[in-house]
Amino acid sequence: MSRVAGYKDEDYIRGKAPMTKREVRILTISLLGIQEKDIVVDIGAGTGGLTMEAAYAAKKGRVYAVEAKEAALELEKQNIEKFGADNVTIIPGKAPAVLEEIEEKVDKVIIGGTGGQLEEIFIWCKEHLNPGGRLVANFVTMENASLATTLMRKYFTDVDMIQVGVSRGEFIGGLTMLKASNPIFIITGSVE
């Protein structure tokens, strides 16, 4: 059974690096169906929001956090320490080149950033995901979501896309105003 911590956004040590919002993290981890012994790769890990959720879900497994930006890597390290996520291995650098450091097959992949190497990353995923493995890719732009959907249909099965728009209540003058977050496209696929 998949486990989701649902850590609050304010629980994280944050800087200027973007972080996936709580509701999208919960949905992403749920759609992946991470099991406690899974090997998970988080590509474009940023500050570690999804990494920490994956580490909690894969409690007896391993999470590889791939990130190219130095500022984000430092925040990720701090969050690993804060959350006690000793099952996380950071891989600094740009995917897909640094993915060669992962010598084992993996069960789940999260894609949050591609640095313009989307197809190459999908090819790596196709070759390195175990049978029955799943991946989830999150995008904020329609163009990237469209390209990802087309490429995922080329390499994976059970491809699905959803768009999520989350609004949070903000209390102003004794009243509640809903403040919208950016809509996110969540695309999932599997390996047979």
C-alpha positions as CSV (number, residue, x, y, z in Angstrom):
1,M,0.0,0.0,0.0
2,S,1.3,3.4,-0.9
3,R,2.1,5.9,1.9
4,V,1.8,9.7,1.6
5,A,3.1,12.0,4.3
6,G,1.5,15.2,2.9
7,Y,4.1,17.5,4.6
8,K,3.0,21.1,4.7
9,D,4.8,23.6,2.5
10,E,5.9,25.5,5.5
11,D,7.6,22.4,6.9
12,Y,10.3,22.7,4.2
13,I,13.5,24.8,4.2
14,R,12.9,27.0,1.2
15,G,14.8,29.5,-0.8
16,K,14.3,30.9,-4.3
17,A,14.2,27.5,-5.9
18,P,10.6,26.5,-6.9
19,M,8.8,23.8,-4.9
20,T,5.9,21.6,-5.9
21,K,2.8,22.6,-3.8
22,R,1.5,20.2,-1.2
23,E,-1.6,19.1,-3.0
24,V,0.3,18.3,-6.2
25,R,2.9,16.4,-4.2
26,I,0.2,14.3,-2.6
27,L,-1.4,13.6,-5.9
28,T,1.9,12.8,-7.6
29,I,2.9,10.3,-5.0
30,S,-0.5,8.7,-5.0
31,L,-0.5,8.4,-8.8
32,L,2.9,6.7,-8.7
33,G,1.7,4.1,-6.1
34,I,5.1,4.0,-4.4
35,Q,5.7,0.9,-2.3
36,E,7.9,0.9,0.8
37,K,10.8,-1.0,-1.0
38,D,10.7,0.9,-4.3
39,I,13.7,2.5,-6.0
40,V,12.6,6.0,-7.0
41,V,14.3,8.7,-9.1
42,D,13.2,12.3,-8.8
43,I,14.6,14.2,-11.8
44,G,14.6,18.0,-11.3
45,A,14.3,17.5,-7.6
46,G,14.5,21.2,-6.7
47,T,14.3,21.9,-3.0
48,G,13.2,18.3,-2.4
49,G,9.4,18.5,-1.9
50,L,8.6,15.4,-3.9
51,T,11.9,13.8,-2.8
52,M,10.8,13.9,0.8
53,E,7.4,12.6,0.0
54,A,8.9,9.7,-2.0
55,A,11.4,9.0,0.8
56,Y,8.6,8.7,3.2
57,A,6.6,6.4,0.9
58,A,9.6,4.2,0.0
59,K,10.7,3.9,3.6
60,K,12.7,0.7,3.0
61,G,13.7,1.6,-0.5
62,R,16.0,4.3,-2.1
63,V,15.3,7.7,-3.6
64,Y,17.8,9.3,-6.1
65,A,17.3,13.1,-6.2
66,V,18.8,14.5,-9.5
67,E,19.3,18.3,-9.6
68,A,21.6,20.6,-11.6
69,K,21.2,23.9,-9.7
70,E,23.6,24.5,-6.9
71,A,21.2,26.6,-4.7
72,A,18.5,23.9,-5.0
73,L,21.0,21.2,-4.1
74,E,21.9,23.0,-0.9
75,L,18.3,23.3,0.1
76,E,17.7,19.6,-0.8
77,K,20.6,18.6,1.6
78,Q,19.1,20.7,4.4
79,N,15.6,19.2,3.9
80,I,17.1,15.6,3.8
81,E,18.6,16.4,7.2
82,K,15.5,18.1,8.6
83,F,13.2,15.2,7.5
84,G,15.7,12.5,8.5
85,A,15.5,11.0,4.9
86,D,18.5,8.8,5.1
87,N,17.2,6.8,2.1
88,V,17.9,9.7,-0.3
89,T,21.0,9.9,-2.5
90,I,21.6,13.2,-4.2
91,I,23.0,13.1,-7.7
92,P,24.2,16.6,-8.7
93,G,24.1,17.4,-12.4
94,K,21.9,17.4,-15.4
95,A,19.8,14.5,-16.6
96,P,20.1,12.3,-18.6
97,A,23.9,12.4,-18.4
98,V,24.2,11.9,-14.6
99,L,21.5,9.2,-14.6
100,E,24.3,6.7,-15.5
101,E,25.3,6.9,-11.8
102,I,22.2,4.9,-11.0
103,E,23.4,1.3,-11.6
104,E,20.2,-0.5,-10.7
105,K,16.8,-0.8,-12.3
106,V,14.2,1.5,-10.8
107,D,10.5,1.2,-10.0
108,K,9.2,4.8,-10.2
109,V,10.3,8.0,-11.7
110,I,9.2,11.6,-11.0
111,I,10.0,14.2,-13.6
112,G,9.8,17.8,-12.5
113,G,12.4,19.4,-14.7
114,T,14.1,18.3,-17.9
115,G,16.4,21.0,-19.0
116,G,15.2,20.6,-22.5
117,Q,16.2,16.9,-22.6
118,L,12.7,15.4,-22.3
119,E,12.9,12.7,-24.9
120,E,16.4,11.6,-23.8
121,I,15.1,11.3,-20.2
122,F,12.0,9.3,-21.4
123,I,14.4,6.9,-23.3
124,W,16.4,6.4,-20.1
125,C,13.2,5.8,-18.1
126,K,12.0,3.2,-20.7
127,E,15.3,1.4,-20.5
128,H,15.7,1.5,-16.7
129,L,12.2,1.1,-15.3
130,N,11.3,-2.4,-14.1
131,P,8.4,-4.1,-15.7
132,G,5.2,-2.6,-14.2
133,G,7.2,0.6,-13.3
134,R,5.5,4.0,-13.5
135,L,6.5,7.6,-14.1
136,V,4.8,10.9,-13.4
137,A,5.8,14.1,-15.1
138,N,4.6,17.5,-13.9
139,F,4.5,20.6,-16.1
140,V,3.3,24.2,-15.7
141,T,3.2,25.0,-19.5
142,M,0.8,23.6,-22.1
143,E,3.6,23.3,-24.6
144,N,5.7,21.0,-22.4
145,A,2.7,19.0,-21.3
146,S,1.7,18.5,-24.9
147,L,5.2,17.4,-26.0
148,A,5.4,15.1,-23.0
149,T,2.1,13.5,-23.7
150,T,3.1,12.8,-27.3
151,L,6.5,11.4,-26.3
152,M,5.0,9.3,-23.4
153,R,2.6,7.7,-25.9
154,K,5.6,6.7,-28.0
155,Y,7.5,5.1,-25.1
156,F,5.0,4.0,-22.4
157,T,1.6,2.5,-21.9
158,D,-1.5,3.6,-19.9
159,V,-0.6,7.3,-20.6
160,D,-3.0,9.7,-18.9
161,M,-3.0,13.5,-18.4
162,I,-4.8,15.5,-15.8
163,Q,-4.7,19.2,-15.1
164,V,-4.9,20.3,-11.5
165,G,-5.8,23.8,-10.3
166,V,-5.6,24.3,-6.5
167,S,-7.0,27.4,-4.6
168,R,-6.3,28.0,-1.0
169,G,-8.3,30.1,1.4
170,E,-6.7,33.3,2.6
171,F,-8.4,35.2,5.4
172,I,-8.7,38.9,4.8
173,G,-10.8,41.2,7.0
174,G,-12.7,38.4,8.6
175,L,-13.6,36.9,5.2
176,T,-12.1,34.1,3.1
177,M,-10.7,34.8,-0.4
178,L,-9.6,31.9,-2.6
179,K,-6.1,32.4,-3.9
180,A,-5.2,30.2,-6.9
181,S,-1.9,28.5,-7.5
182,N,-0.6,27.9,-11.1
183,P,-2.5,25.0,-12.8
184,I,-0.3,21.9,-13.2
185,F,-0.4,19.2,-15.8
186,I,0.3,15.8,-14.4
187,I,1.1,13.1,-17.0
188,T,1.5,9.4,-16.0
189,G,2.7,6.4,-17.9
190,S,3.7,2.8,-17.3
191,V,6.2,0.2,-18.6
192,E,4.9,-3.2,-19.4
